Amino acid sequence: MRSRIVMSMLAGATLLASTLLGASPSQASDAKARTVDTKTSSAHAEARSTDVPAEFGTDWHDPLTAAPPIGRPATKSCRVTLAEAEFRDFTPYQGTYTPPKGCGDRWSKVVLRLDGTVKGRQYDRLGYLHVGGVEILRTSTPEPSPDGIAWSVEKDVTRYSSTFRDTQNVEMLIGNVVDDTYTGVIGVKATLTFYEGRPPAAQTPDRVLTLGTDSTLTTPRNSERIVAEVYATGSGGGCEEFWYLAVPDAAPYSCQADKGPYREVQIKVDGQLAGIAAPFPNVWTGGWSDPFLWYVIPGPRAFDVKPIEYDLTPFAGLLNDGRPHHVDVSVVGVPEGQSGWSAPVNVLVWQDAQRAHVTGKLTLDRVGDLTNSSTYTPGSQERVDTDAGHRLTVAGYVDTSHGRVRTTVDRKLTNTSAHRWIDGENMDGLDATWTDDESVTVDGRGPARTTATHRTYTMNGVTTIGTDDRLRTVLTLGDRAAVVDSRDGRRTAWSRLDDTYSGDATYTLGVPRDQRHAVGTSSERYRLYGSGGCYDRSLATAQGVLTEDRDGC
C-alpha cells in the first residue's frame, strides 16, 4: 500500500501518459521561456505588497517566474494564431498553420507565446504543441485558485523557422479531466510573432526533421551538421514521475526500481550509442505532495520543458547515405516493461549548399563503463545512497565544400543522492545532485572551436506529516550551467546560469480545501551573466502574495 506522502504526490501530478509516450543546439539563451507576470508592470519595484494574509485564501497572485524576457529586434513584425482551445479531456486540438503575410520568409526572430486560464479545482497537466509534426513546446500547467488564474509563457522558437515557411498541420494537447470534483477547464491561446531580418546561420538549421513511425530518419545527403533534440519527461502519474525517489527492490519503499533512481537518456543510431544525457529532474506544480509550494512560482523549467540536445555530426557520414536509419531513444534505469517516459525527437540539420553529397566517417565511439551503485541501509531511518555515472566520446569528420571538418563530442554524467525516510513514509527526504559535462570541438576551416558546458541540477528537500495531520514540505531546487567558448584553447566567450527555487509550505491533510489552513513561502533568484552582460531577478511570495520583485543588475 502506498504511503500517504506518495499517494498525495501521485494525486497532485496526474499527467499525460499514453498519448505522449512514443510520440514523435543551442546555448542556454536560444530557447529561454518566460512566464509573464499579468498582475504587475514590467518595471519591477524593490518591494511588493506587505499586506500578507495569515493563510492562503481563495485567490492568489498569477503564476510568474524570474526568467528573463525574450529579446526582440526593432524590426517589422507579424503575428499568427496557432491554436485557441479549451481542454476538458484528452482530445487534441487540430488546426492549420499558414505562414504570415507581409514579413517575408526569413526572420531574425520568431517568438511563441502561450496564454492560459483556469479556475476552480484541477491537477497539474502536461501538454505539447506540434507544428508539422515538430514539437515546438512542451509545457505543464499551474494548479488554479477557486477564483481563477491566468499565466503566459514565451519561448524563442527561431530554430524552427524552416517549418514555419510552409502551411502545416497544428496539433496541441493538454490532457485534462473535468468532472464534478475537478472543475478546471484549461483555456489556451498560442501565437507566433515573426520579426523581419536574418538570424545567424549557425543558430538556425536549414531543415527540422522528425522520426518516422518506425523510428527511422533519412537526412538530406548534403547534411554537414546534425543535432537531435529530445523533450524527455518522466510522466504519467506513476513512479517514473518521481524517478529521483525510486529505491532498489530490497528497500521497503512505495516506489521501487531494480537498480534505484539513476536515469540516463540515451540516443542510438542503428543500435550504436550516439549520445548520453542526464534528464532534468522536473517538479510539476503538484509535486512533493504540496501544491502550495508552486501556486505563484513554479519550479525551474516547469512551464518550459527544455529539450536535451545531442550533437550527432560525427554520424553524418553514415546518415548521409540516402537510406533510412534507426534512431532510438531510451531511458536507462526504468524497470523492464514499465512505462512512464515520453521522449519525442526533432532533428536539426544544416546543409552544404555547394555539395549534393557530403561524405564522412565515424572515427571514434568510446563508451565508458556505466557505474551505478545504489546501497540500502536499514534502520529506524531507512536510507538509500546512490553514486552513478557514465562517459561517452564520439568523433567523426565530414568532407564539405569548405574542407574537412572534424567534430568530437565528449560527455560525462554523474549522480549522487541520499534518500532517507521512516516507516510509513511520514518523513521522506532527498539530497541529490546531477552533473552533465559536455565538450564539443569542431576542427576545420580555421582555428579549432570548443564549447564546454557544465550543467548541475540539485534537489534538497524533506516532506513530513505530524501527528496533527499537518503536512510540511521544505525544498530547494537548482538549475545551473557554465558555458565557455574557446578557439585554439583561448576563451572567446562565457556565461553562467544560476536559477534557484526555495519553498516552505504547510497544510492539513484529509479536510475540505477551505479547512486546510495552508501557509507557505517561496522564492526564486535567476542569474545569468558573462561576457554578454548581466541579468539578475529575485521574486518572493508569502501565502500567495508577491512580496518581492527585485532586479540585481
C-alpha positions in Angstrom: 0.0 0.0 0.0 1.4 3.4 -0.9 2.3 5.9 1.8 0.2 9.0 2.4 3.1 11.2 1.1 3.5 9.3 -2.2 -0.3 9.0 -2.7 -0.5 12.7 -2.3 2.3 13.2 -4.8 0.7 10.9 -7.3 -2.7 12.6 -7.0 -1.1 16.1 -7.3 0.5 15.5 -10.7 -1.6 13.3 -13.0 -0.1 13.9 -16.4 -0.3 12.6 -20.0 0.9 9.1 -20.5 -0.3 7.0 -23.4 -0.9 10.0 -25.7 2.7 11.2 -25.3 4.7 8.0 -24.9 6.4 7.1 -28.2 5.3 10.4 -29.9 7.2 11.7 -32.4 21.5 23.1 -30.4 21.7 25.9 -29.0 23.1 27.5 -25.9 21.0 28.4 -22.9 19.8 31.7 -24.3 18.4 30.2 -27.6 15.2 28.7 -26.0 14.5 30.8 -22.9 10.9 31.0 -22.0 9.4 33.5 -19.6 6.2 33.3 -17.6 4.9 36.8 -17.9 3.5 38.5 -14.8 0.0 39.5 -15.6 -0.7 41.5 -12.4 2.3 43.8 -12.3 4.0 46.1 -14.7 7.4 45.3 -16.3 9.1 47.9 -14.2 9.9 45.9 -11.0 9.5 47.7 -7.7 12.0 46.8 -5.0 9.3 45.5 -2.7 5.8 44.3 -3.3 2.7 44.0 -1.0 3.2 43.9 2.7 -0.5 43.0 3.2 0.1 39.3 3.6 -2.9 37.2 4.8 -2.4 34.8 7.7 -3.1 31.8 5.3 -4.0 31.0 1.7 -7.4 32.2 0.7 -9.4 31.6 -2.5 -7.3 33.7 -4.8 -3.6 34.4 -5.2 -1.1 36.1 -7.5 -1.0 34.8 -11.0 2.0 32.5 -11.7 5.3 34.1 -12.8 9.0 33.2 -12.9 12.2 35.2 -12.6 13.5 34.2 -16.0 14.5 36.9 -18.4 12.1 38.2 -21.2 12.7 37.3 -24.8 14.7 40.0 -26.6 13.0 41.4 -29.7 14.5 43.2 -32.6 13.3 46.6 -33.6 12.0 45.4 -37.0 8.6 44.9 -38.6 6.6 42.1 -37.0 3.7 39.9 -37.9 1.6 37.7 -35.6 -0.2 34.4 -36.4 -2.5 32.5 -34.1 -1.5 28.8 -33.9 -4.2 27.4 -31.6 -7.1 28.6 -29.4 -8.9 25.9 -27.4 -10.4 24.7 -24.2 -9.1 21.4 -22.8 -11.6 19.3 -20.9 -10.4 15.8 -21.8 -7.7 14.0 -23.9 -9.0 15.2 -27.3 -6.2 17.1 -29.2 -6.8 20.4 -30.8 -6.3 20.1 -34.6 -5.8 23.1 -36.8 -3.8 24.6 -39.7 -0.9 27.0 -39.6 -0.5 29.5 -42.5 2.7 31.5 -42.8 2.5 35.2 -42.1 1.9 37.7 -44.9 3.9 40.9 -45.1 7.1 39.8 -43.2 8.8 37.7 -45.8 10.0 34.2 -45.4 13.2 34.9 -43.4 13.0 36.1 -39.8 15.6 37.4 -37.4 13.4 36.0 -34.5 10.2 34.0 -34.0 8.6 34.2 -30.6 6.0 31.7 -29.4 3.5 32.9 -26.7 1.1 30.7 -24.8 -1.6 32.4 -22.7 -3.6 30.2 -20.4 -6.5 30.5 -17.9 -8.1 28.0 -15.4 -10.2 28.3 -12.3 -11.8 26.0 -9.7 -10.0 22.8 -8.9 -7.6 20.9 -11.1 -4.4 18.9 -11.2 -1.3 20.0 -13.0 -1.3 18.7 -16.6 1.4 18.1 -19.2 1.0 19.4 -22.8 2.6 19.7 -26.1 2.3 21.9 -29.3 3.3 20.4 -32.7 3.6 22.3 -36.0 4.1 20.0 -39.0 4.8 17.2 -36.5 7.7 19.2 -35.0 7.4 19.6 -31.2 7.9 23.3 -30.6 6.8 23.4 -27.0 6.3 21.1 -24.1 4.8 22.6 -21.0 2.9 21.9 -17.8 0.1 23.9 -16.2 -0.3 25.6 -12.8 -2.9 24.4 -10.4 -5.7 27.1 -10.1 -7.3 29.0 -7.3 -11.0 28.8 -6.8 -11.3 32.3 -8.2 -9.1 31.6 -11.2 -5.6 32.4 -12.5 -4.0 33.5 -15.8 -0.5 32.9 -17.0 1.7 33.3 -20.1 4.8 31.6 -21.4 7.1 32.9 -24.1 9.8 31.0 -26.0 12.3 31.8 -28.7 11.4 29.3 -31.5 13.6 30.8 -34.3 15.4 27.5 -34.7 12.1 26.0 -36.2 11.9 28.7 -38.9 12.2 26.2 -41.8 9.0 24.5 -40.5 7.2 27.9 -40.4 7.8 28.7 -44.0 5.1 26.3 -45.3 1.4 25.6 -44.4 1.4 22.9 -41.7 -0.9 20.9 -39.6 -1.1 22.0 -35.9 -1.8 19.7 -33.0 -2.0 20.7 -29.4 -3.0 18.7 -26.3 -3.1 19.4 -22.6 -4.7 16.2 -21.4 -7.3 17.0 -18.7 -10.2 15.5 -16.7 -13.2 17.6 -15.8 -15.9 16.3 -13.6 -18.0 17.3 -10.5 -14.8 17.4 -8.4 -12.1 18.6 -10.8 -13.8 21.5 -12.4 -10.9 23.4 -14.0 -11.3 23.8 -17.8 -7.9 24.8 -19.2 -8.2 27.6 -21.8 -5.2 28.5 -24.0 -4.2 30.6 -26.9 -0.9 30.1 -28.8 0.5 32.7 -31.1 3.7 33.2 -33.2 5.3 36.6 -33.7 7.7 36.9 -36.6 10.4 39.7 -36.9 11.9 40.5 -40.3 15.6 40.0 -40.8 18.1 37.2 -41.0 19.2 35.3 -37.9 22.8 34.0 -37.6 23.1 30.9 -39.8 24.8 28.9 -37.1 21.7 29.2 -34.9 19.1 28.4 -37.5 19.1 25.0 -39.2 18.1 24.5 -42.9 15.7 21.7 -42.0 13.9 20.3 -39.0 13.0 16.7 -39.3 11.0 14.2 -37.2 11.3 10.5 -37.0 9.1 8.2 -39.0 6.5 5.9 -37.3 9.2 3.2 -37.3 11.7 5.5 -35.6 13.7 5.9 -38.8 15.5 9.1 -40.0 16.5 9.9 -43.6 18.7 13.1 -43.7 19.5 15.2 -46.8 22.6 13.8 -48.4 24.4 17.1 -48.0 24.0 17.4 -44.3 27.1 18.9 -42.6 25.8 19.4 -39.1 23.1 17.3 -37.3 21.7 17.9 -33.9 18.9 15.9 -32.2 16.8 17.4 -29.5 14.7 15.2 -27.2 11.9 16.5 -25.0 12.3 13.8 -22.3 9.9 13.9 -19.4 9.0 11.3 -16.7 5.2 11.5 -16.6 2.0 9.5 -16.4 1.1 9.7 -12.8 3.2 6.7 -11.8 6.5 6.3 -10.0 8.6 7.5 -13.0 7.1 10.9 -12.5 9.3 10.9 -9.3 12.1 8.8 -10.6 14.6 10.5 -8.4 12.9 9.0 -5.3 13.0 5.3 -6.6 14.8 2.8 -4.5 16.2 -0.7 -5.1 13.8 -3.6 -4.8 15.3 -4.6 -1.5 14.2 -1.4 0.2 10.7 -1.0 1.8 9.5 2.0 -0.1 6.5 2.6 -2.3 8.4 3.4 -5.5 10.9 0.7 -6.4 13.2 0.2 -9.4 15.6 -2.6 -9.9 18.7 -0.5 -9.5 17.5 2.6 -7.8 17.0 6.2 -9.0 19.7 6.6 -11.7 18.2 7.7 -15.0 20.1 8.4 -18.2 18.6 9.4 -21.6 20.4 7.6 -24.4 20.2 8.1 -28.2 21.3 5.4 -30.6 21.9 5.3 -34.3 21.4 1.9 -35.9 21.9 0.4 -32.4 25.2 2.2 -31.8 25.3 4.5 -28.8 25.5 8.1 -30.1 24.7 10.3 -27.1 24.0 10.2 -23.4 22.5 12.9 -21.1 21.2 13.4 -17.6 17.4 14.2 -17.6 16.4 17.3 -15.8 14.6 16.5 -12.5 11.3 18.3 -13.3 9.0 19.0 -10.4 5.5 19.8 -11.6 3.1 22.2 -9.8 1.6 19.4 -7.6 5.0 17.8 -6.8 6.5 16.9 -3.5 3.0 16.4 -2.0 2.4 20.2 -1.7 0.7 22.4 -4.4 1.0 25.4 -2.0 4.7 25.5 -2.9 4.0 26.3 -6.5 0.9 28.4 -6.7 2.8 31.6 -7.7 6.4 30.5 -8.5 6.7 27.1 -10.3 9.9 25.0 -10.2 12.6 25.6 -12.8 11.5 24.6 -16.3 8.0 23.5 -15.2 6.3 25.7 -17.8 9.1 25.4 -20.4 10.4 21.9 -20.7 13.7 22.3 -22.5 14.9 19.6 -24.8 18.1 17.6 -24.3 20.5 18.2 -27.2 22.8 15.7 -28.8 25.4 16.6 -31.5 25.2 13.8 -34.0 27.5 15.4 -36.5 30.1 12.6 -36.0 27.5 10.2 -37.5 26.7 12.5 -40.5 28.9 10.4 -42.9 26.8 7.3 -42.0 23.4 9.2 -42.1 24.1 10.9 -45.4 24.0 7.7 -47.5 20.4 8.4 -48.5 18.9 5.4 -46.7 16.7 5.4 -43.6 18.5 4.8 -40.3 17.0 3.8 -37.0 17.2 6.4 -34.2 16.2 5.2 -30.8 15.8 7.0 -27.5 15.7 5.0 -24.3 15.9 5.8 -20.6 18.4 3.7 -18.5 17.0 2.6 -15.1 13.3 2.3 -15.9 12.2 -1.2 -14.8 11.6 -3.5 -17.7 8.1 -3.3 -19.1 7.2 -0.2 -17.1 6.1 3.0 -19.0 6.3 6.5 -17.7 8.7 8.4 -20.1 7.9 10.5 -23.1 10.8 11.3 -25.5 9.8 12.9 -28.8 12.7 13.7 -31.1 13.3 16.6 -33.5 16.4 16.5 -35.7 18.0 19.8 -36.8 20.1 19.8 -40.0 22.5 22.3 -41.5 23.2 21.6 -45.2 26.1 22.4 -47.5 24.6 24.4 -50.3 27.6 23.8 -52.5 27.6 20.0 -52.3 24.9 17.4 -53.4 26.5 14.8 -51.2 28.6 15.3 -48.1 30.6 12.2 -47.2 32.3 11.4 -43.9 33.2 8.8 -41.4 32.7 8.0 -37.7 36.3 7.7 -36.4 35.7 7.1 -32.6 32.8 5.8 -30.4 34.3 5.1 -27.0 31.8 4.0 -24.4 32.9 4.1 -20.7 31.6 1.7 -18.1 28.3 2.7 -16.6 28.7 2.7 -12.9 25.6 2.6 -10.7 25.8 1.8 -7.0 22.6 2.2 -5.0 23.0 1.0 -1.4 20.2 0.4 1.0 20.9 0.8 4.7 18.0 -0.3 7.0 17.3 1.3 10.4 14.8 3.5 12.2 15.5 5.9 9.4 15.8 3.9 6.2 18.4 5.2 3.7 19.5 4.7 0.1 22.7 6.2 -1.1 23.3 6.4 -4.9 26.6 7.0 -6.8 26.4 6.6 -10.5 27.9 7.9 -13.7 28.8 7.3 -17.4 31.0 8.7 -20.1 30.9 8.7 -23.9 33.2 10.1 -26.5 32.3 10.2 -30.2 34.2 11.7 -33.1 34.0 11.9 -36.9 34.5 14.0 -39.9 32.7 15.3 -43.0 34.2 16.4 -46.3 32.4 19.7 -47.1 32.8 22.2 -49.9 34.9 24.2 -47.5 37.2 21.4 -46.5 37.3 18.5 -44.0 35.6 19.3 -40.7 36.2 17.1 -37.6 33.8 17.0 -34.7 34.5 15.5 -31.3 31.8 15.2 -28.6 32.7 14.2 -25.1 30.0 13.8 -22.4 30.4 12.8 -18.8 27.4 12.2 -16.4 27.3 11.8 -12.6 24.6 11.4 -10.0 24.9 11.3 -6.2 21.9 11.2 -3.9 21.0 10.4 -0.3 17.3 9.3 0.2 16.0 8.9 3.7 12.6 8.0 5.1 10.9 6.4 8.1 8.4 3.6 8.3 5.1 4.7 6.8 6.9 7.4 4.9 5.6 10.2 7.1 9.1 11.6 6.7 10.6 11.5 3.2 13.7 13.4 2.2 16.2 13.6 -0.6 19.5 15.4 -1.2 20.6 14.8 -4.8 23.0 16.3 -7.4 23.3 15.6 -11.1 26.1 16.8 -13.4 26.2 16.7 -17.2 29.5 17.9 -18.6 29.8 18.2 -22.4 32.5 19.4 -24.7 32.0 19.8 -28.5 35.1 20.6 -30.6 34.9 21.5 -34.3 38.2 21.5 -36.1 38.3 22.7 -39.7 38.2 26.0 -41.7 40.2 28.0 -39.2 41.1 27.6 -35.5 39.5 24.7 -33.6 36.4 25.8 -31.8 35.3 24.3 -28.5 32.1 24.8 -26.5 32.4 23.3 -23.0 29.1 23.2 -20.9 29.0 22.2 -17.3 25.4 21.5 -16.1 24.4 21.0 -12.5 21.0 20.1 -11.2 20.2 19.9 -7.4 17.3 18.9 -5.3 17.3 19.1 -1.5 14.1 18.7 0.4 12.0 16.8 3.0 8.3 16.2 3.5 6.9 15.4 7.0 3.5 14.6 8.3 2.9 15.4 12.0 0.6 13.7 14.5 -1.9 16.6 13.8 -2.0 15.6 10.1 -0.1 18.8 9.2 2.0 18.1 6.1 5.1 20.3 5.6 7.5 20.4 2.7 10.8 22.3 2.6 12.5 22.2 -0.7 15.3 23.8 -2.7 15.9 23.2 -6.4 18.8 24.4 -8.6 19.3 24.6 -12.3 22.9 25.8 -13.1 25.1 25.9 -16.2 28.5 27.3 -17.1 29.4 27.6 -20.8 32.8 28.5 -22.2 33.5 29.1 -25.9 37.2 29.0 -27.0 39.3 29.0 -30.1 42.6 27.0 -30.1 42.3 26.9 -26.3 41.8 30.7 -25.8 38.5 31.7 -24.2 36.3 33.9 -26.5 33.0 34.0 -24.6 31.5 32.7 -21.4 28.2 32.6 -19.4 26.9 31.3 -16.2 23.3 30.5 -15.2 22.0 30.0 -11.7 18.3 29.5 -11.3 17.4 28.6 -7.7 14.0 28.0 -6.2 13.2 27.6 -2.5 9.9 26.9 -0.8 8.4 26.0 2.6 4.6 25.2 2.8 2.3 23.5 5.3 -1.3 22.4 5.2 -3.8 20.0 6.9 -4.5 16.7 5.2 -7.8 15.0 4.8 -10.0 18.0 5.2 -12.0 20.2 2.7 -10.0 22.8 0.9 -11.3 25.7 3.0 -10.2 24.0 6.2 -6.5 23.2 5.2 -5.2 26.4 6.9 -2.4 26.5 4.4 0.7 28.7 4.8 3.7 28.9 2.6 6.6 31.0 1.3 8.5 30.6 -1.9 11.3 32.4 -3.7 13.3 32.3 -6.9 16.5 34.0 -8.0 17.5 33.8 -11.6 21.1 35.0 -12.5 22.6 34.9 -16.0 25.8 36.7 -16.5 29.0 36.6 -18.5 30.7 38.2 -21.5 27.3 39.1 -22.9 26.2 41.1 -19.8 24.2 40.5 -16.6 20.6 39.6 -15.7 19.6 39.1 -12.1 16.0 39.0 -10.8 14.6 37.8 -7.4 11.0 37.0 -6.5 9.5 36.1 -3.1 5.9 35.2 -2.0 4.0 34.5 1.2 0.6 32.9 1.3 0.2 33.5 -2.5 1.1 37.3 -2.3 4.1 38.6 -4.2 6.2 40.3 -1.5 9.4 41.0 -3.5 10.3 41.6 -7.2 13.9 42.9 -7.4 16.4 43.5 -10.1 20.1 42.9 -9.2 22.0 44.1 -12.2 
